[in-house]
Amino acid sequence: MNKNILLGHGSGGKMTSDLINSVFVKYFDNDILRKKTDSAILNINAGELAFATDSYVVDPVFFPGGNIGMLAVSGTVNDLAVSGAKPLYLSAGFIIEEGFPLEQLEIICKSMKEEALKAKVLIVTGDTKVVKRGQCDKIFINTSGIGIFNKKNHEISEGKNIRVGDKLIVSGYIGDHSIAVIGARENIQFENEILSDVAPLNLLIQDVLKTGHEMKFMRDLTRGGLATVLVEMVEDKDFGIIITEEDIPVRESVNGLCEIFGYDPLYMANEGKVLFVVKANNAEEILQTIQKNEYGKDARIIGEVTSGNGGMAILESVIGGNRIIDKLAGEQLPRIC
Amino acid sequence: MNKNILLGHGSGGKMTSDLINSVFVKYFDNDILRKKTDSAILNINAGELAFATDSYVVDPVFFPGGNIGMLAVSGTVNDLAVSGAKPLYLSAGFIIEEGFPLEQLEIICKSMKEEALKAKVLIVTGDTKVVKRGQCDKIFINTSGIGIFNKKNHEISEGKNIRVGDKLIVSGYIGDHSIAVIGARENIQFENEILSDVAPLNLLIQDVLKTGHEMKFMRDLTRGGLATVLVEMVEDKDFGIIITEEDIPVRESVNGLCEIFGYDPLYMANEGKVLFVVKANNAEEILQTIQKNEYGKDARIIGEVTSGNGGMAILESVIGGNRIIDKLAGEQLPRIC
């Protein structure tokens, strides 16, 4: 087999089926995928389903702590999980630039397999397109996912039950993913390497839901970062939010890099961080549950839902004074996910 | 609003939500999408689901008879339908090149809306990424889809019940889509314009299944064309296939163009054609049912499942003599879908 991806690998003919067998089936192998039917046939015993999609175009494809394949699995798993669903099945659609090294495709697929195992999901259907050199940048991956709901968790993603007094918990340090990707892109040498936080959060979220305490709202802090999630939470609402800058977990090294580049960590994309909104009197117990999970050990309560500032998210800064958090106006950092 | 897509439209911030509201929600509007949750929440009363994904990278984006948006909806609807499922929900993931005209994005989304209406499916969740100029070619769209099964139709896509004597029906002229795209790409002036056959086939397929006659196998004739489907059907099987060249519907103009370019219509991608395999004594009745549908009026019986040539698909040519149909070896035509 050739060492690079050729246009023929996207032809739908012999080379495509060779590639499917030698790479995709090899890594993603399971009973459903192996049937190679036009659609995956799933047996789901549930009335209520979650369905999510995301395309991943991160540049560079490999970065400290992860690669585009890990992102593609974790990202969609997390979209389903923050909706309150249990992720079960993923699709994987590849758009590959002619000449892309097969070896790198294998590393990416191996990572996808490992992330899927961690998250306990199956990759059950896929598609491959190959475009000529210069018509896409290396590789783009779309994953779509299906999850099922237990009980009434499908109401979580609408956030209808958020009330004044509810507490906001962030599951750990923010900004790591963005800084890891910028570092790799700009070839920056860090004193202490900053790794992407890319991770599937569904099992952490499952642990939290298992406490039985009401979950008001969850959202993963991807593109647009914590700031965008907060602004969207209060948009057109009677309540507001106040968060305290000194309680927001940001690594010193990330803060430093942000100052140099002129970025604000609040707006930085994360790929393994989630915001929980819970009742005040459950907040401490839920925080402890989160901290027991490997992906939540640096979780903190960062603020609360407030009255008197309806429709506004406010940051109480370390140096004193408040600042209204705005929606990101333009593009801070393209191709971060 | 700016007339071209900017990087900020993919930021996840204000410009992204403006784009979502002014284009995607405008055209795809429905109760599920409007909630703008991380995952679409679907209510499905079925144990057995079909799940399919496809990325569309067709070049040019607009071609006689269609555009990339029509392809993206019809293609995935057809993947679900040939599995025997009733398509219900689609996702739409856009990767857009910076500078792409918003007006063209609107035309594409309007087409997607119209195709979805024709096929009676809803677009319920989506994603938008914008990459810098030169990092992708105009626009790529991924659609994934969910369908439900009635009865035991989920066995159709495995083709387990194919038997010697079964008849093969093709739903109409083959090669139109490929020639329409090549024509647009190479700026060829045709005497009689050849239009792409892009169309959602699920309602045609539903009509056929409603006859109650057993459906042995269905497959849409996309990348790799009729030839590839036939080769895959007989691969590792005890039975073979014989098709008769003069029974295969190919327009004269398509045949002519194929001769000029050195293409074989058997391998040309179609986007609105399906192969049915049915019992011989039901074939005529099913053919008539197909011909009553607007997308099946040129359907024909083209051959049958045979013994004595196990594992081989054979073409009886017009000029006499047989030829074994091989799998497409390389890439005939990149970016046709």
Chai-1 contact restraints between the chains, C-beta under 6 A:
chainA,res_idxA,chainB,res_idxB,connection_type,confidence,min_distance_angstrom,max_distance_angstrom,comment,restraint_id
A,L7,B,E331,contact,1.0,0.0,6.0,A-B,restraint_1
A,L7,B,P334,contact,1.0,0.0,6.0,A-B,restraint_2
A,G8,B,G330,contact,1.0,0.0,6.0,A-B,restraint_3
A,G8,B,E331,contact,1.0,0.0,6.0,A-B,restraint_4
A,S11,B,L328,contact,1.0,0.0,6.0,A-B,restraint_5
A,S11,B,E331,contact,1.0,0.0,6.0,A-B,restraint_6
A,G12,B,R223,contact,1.0,0.0,6.0,A-B,restraint_7
A,G12,B,G224,contact,1.0,0.0,6.0,A-B,restraint_8
A,G12,B,T228,contact,1.0,0.0,6.0,A-B,restraint_9
A,G13,B,G224,contact,1.0,0.0,6.0,A-B,restraint_10
A,G13,B,T228,contact,1.0,0.0,6.0,A-B,restraint_11
A,G13,B,K327,contact,1.0,0.0,6.0,A-B,restraint_12
A,G13,B,L328,contact,1.0,0.0,6.0,A-B,restraint_13
A,K14,B,K327,contact,1.0,0.0,6.0,A-B,restraint_14
A,K14,B,A329,contact,1.0,0.0,6.0,A-B,restraint_15
A,T37,B,S83,contact,1.0,0.0,6.0,A-B,restraint_16
A,T37,B,S157,contact,1.0,0.0,6.0,A-B,restraint_17
A,D38,B,D79,contact,1.0,0.0,6.0,A-B,restraint_18
A,D38,B,V82,contact,1.0,0.0,6.0,A-B,restraint_19
A,D38,B,S83,contact,1.0,0.0,6.0,A-B,restraint_20
A,D38,B,S157,contact,1.0,0.0,6.0,A-B,restraint_21
A,S39,B,A50,contact,1.0,0.0,6.0,A-B,restraint_22
A,S39,B,F51,contact,1.0,0.0,6.0,A-B,restraint_23
A,S39,B,A52,contact,1.0,0.0,6.0,A-B,restraint_24
A,S39,B,D79,contact,1.0,0.0,6.0,A-B,restraint_25
A,S39,B,L80,contact,1.0,0.0,6.0,A-B,restraint_26
A,S39,B,S83,contact,1.0,0.0,6.0,A-B,restraint_27
A,A40,B,F51,contact,1.0,0.0,6.0,A-B,restraint_28
A,I41,B,A50,contact,1.0,0.0,6.0,A-B,restraint_29
A,I41,B,H154,contact,1.0,0.0,6.0,A-B,restraint_30
A,L42,B,L49,contact,1.0,0.0,6.0,A-B,restraint_31
A,L42,B,F51,contact,1.0,0.0,6.0,A-B,restraint_32
A,N43,B,G47,contact,1.0,0.0,6.0,A-B,restraint_33
A,N43,B,E48,contact,1.0,0.0,6.0,A-B,restraint_34
A,I44,B,L49,contact,1.0,0.0,6.0,A-B,restraint_35
A,N45,B,G47,contact,1.0,0.0,6.0,A-B,restraint_36
A,G47,B,N43,contact,1.0,0.0,6.0,A-B,restraint_37
A,G47,B,N45,contact,1.0,0.0,6.0,A-B,restraint_38
A,E48,B,N43,contact,1.0,0.0,6.0,A-B,restraint_39
A,L49,B,L42,contact,1.0,0.0,6.0,A-B,restraint_40
A,L49,B,I44,contact,1.0,0.0,6.0,A-B,restraint_41
A,A50,B,S39,contact,1.0,0.0,6.0,A-B,restraint_42
A,A50,B,I41,contact,1.0,0.0,6.0,A-B,restraint_43
A,F51,B,S39,contact,1.0,0.0,6.0,A-B,restraint_44
A,F51,B,A40,contact,1.0,0.0,6.0,A-B,restraint_45
A,F51,B,L42,contact,1.0,0.0,6.0,A-B,restraint_46
A,F51,B,T125,contact,1.0,0.0,6.0,A-B,restraint_47
A,A52,B,S39,contact,1.0,0.0,6.0,A-B,restraint_48
A,A52,B,T125,contact,1.0,0.0,6.0,A-B,restraint_49
A,T53,B,S91,contact,1.0,0.0,6.0,A-B,restraint_50
A,T53,B,G93,contact,1.0,0.0,6.0,A-B,restraint_51
A,T53,B,T125,contact,1.0,0.0,6.0,A-B,restraint_52
A,T53,B,D127,contact,1.0,0.0,6.0,A-B,restraint_53
A,T53,B,S144,contact,1.0,0.0,6.0,A-B,restraint_54
A,D54,B,D127,contact,1.0,0.0,6.0,A-B,restraint_55
A,S55,B,G93,contact,1.0,0.0,6.0,A-B,restraint_56
A,S55,B,I95,contact,1.0,0.0,6.0,A-B,restraint_57
A,S55,B,D127,contact,1.0,0.0,6.0,A-B,restraint_58
A,S55,B,K129,contact,1.0,0.0,6.0,A-B,restraint_59
A,V57,B,K129,contact,1.0,0.0,6.0,A-B,restraint_60
A,V57,B,V131,contact,1.0,0.0,6.0,A-B,restraint_61
A,D79,B,D38,contact,1.0,0.0,6.0,A-B,restraint_62
A,D79,B,S39,contact,1.0,0.0,6.0,A-B,restraint_63
A,L80,B,S39,contact,1.0,0.0,6.0,A-B,restraint_64
A,V82,B,D38,contact,1.0,0.0,6.0,A-B,restraint_65
A,S83,B,T37,contact,1.0,0.0,6.0,A-B,restraint_66
A,S83,B,D38,contact,1.0,0.0,6.0,A-B,restraint_67
A,S83,B,S39,contact,1.0,0.0,6.0,A-B,restraint_68
A,S91,B,T53,contact,1.0,0.0,6.0,A-B,restraint_69
A,S91,B,S144,contact,1.0,0.0,6.0,A-B,restraint_70
A,G93,B,T53,contact,1.0,0.0,6.0,A-B,restraint_71
A,G93,B,S55,contact,1.0,0.0,6.0,A-B,restraint_72
A,G93,B,N142,contact,1.0,0.0,6.0,A-B,restraint_73
A,I95,B,S55,contact,1.0,0.0,6.0,A-B,restraint_74
A,I95,B,F140,contact,1.0,0.0,6.0,A-B,restraint_75
A,T125,B,F51,contact,1.0,0.0,6.0,A-B,restraint_76
A,T125,B,A52,contact,1.0,0.0,6.0,A-B,restraint_77
A,T125,B,T53,contact,1.0,0.0,6.0,A-B,restraint_78
A,D127,B,T53,contact,1.0,0.0,6.0,A-B,restraint_79
A,D127,B,D54,contact,1.0,0.0,6.0,A-B,restraint_80
A,D127,B,S55,contact,1.0,0.0,6.0,A-B,restraint_81
A,K129,B,S55,contact,1.0,0.0,6.0,A-B,restraint_82
A,K129,B,V57,contact,1.0,0.0,6.0,A-B,restraint_83
A,V131,B,V57,contact,1.0,0.0,6.0,A-B,restraint_84
A,Q135,B,D137,contact,1.0,0.0,6.0,A-B,restraint_85
A,C136,B,C136,contact,1.0,0.0,6.0,A-B,restraint_86
A,D137,B,Q135,contact,1.0,0.0,6.0,A-B,restraint_87
A,F140,B,I95,contact,1.0,0.0,6.0,A-B,restraint_88
A,N142,B,G93,contact,1.0,0.0,6.0,A-B,restraint_89
A,N142,B,N142,contact,1.0,0.0,6.0,A-B,restraint_90
A,S144,B,T53,contact,1.0,0.0,6.0,A-B,restraint_91
A,S144,B,S91,contact,1.0,0.0,6.0,A-B,restraint_92
A,S144,B,S144,contact,1.0,0.0,6.0,A-B,restraint_93
A,H154,B,I41,contact,1.0,0.0,6.0,A-B,restraint_94
A,S157,B,T37,contact,1.0,0.0,6.0,A-B,restraint_95
A,S157,B,D38,contact,1.0,0.0,6.0,A-B,restraint_96
A,R223,B,G12,contact,1.0,0.0,6.0,A-B,restraint_97
A,G224,B,G12,contact,1.0,0.0,6.0,A-B,restraint_98
A,G224,B,G13,contact,1.0,0.0,6.0,A-B,restraint_99
A,T228,B,G12,contact,1.0,0.0,6.0,A-B,restraint_100
A,T228,B,G13,contact,1.0,0.0,6.0,A-B,restraint_101
A,K327,B,G13,contact,1.0,0.0,6.0,A-B,restraint_102
A,K327,B,K14,contact,1.0,0.0,6.0,A-B,restraint_103
A,L328,B,S11,contact,1.0,0.0,6.0,A-B,restraint_104
A,L328,B,G13,contact,1.0,0.0,6.0,A-B,restraint_105
A,A329,B,K14,contact,1.0,0.0,6.0,A-B,restraint_106
A,G330,B,G8,contact,1.0,0.0,6.0,A-B,restraint_107
A,E331,B,L7,contact,1.0,0.0,6.0,A-B,restraint_108
A,E331,B,G8,contact,1.0,0.0,6.0,A-B,restraint_109
A,E331,B,S11,contact,1.0,0.0,6.0,A-B,restraint_110
A,P334,B,L7,contact,1.0,0.0,6.0,A-B,restraint_111
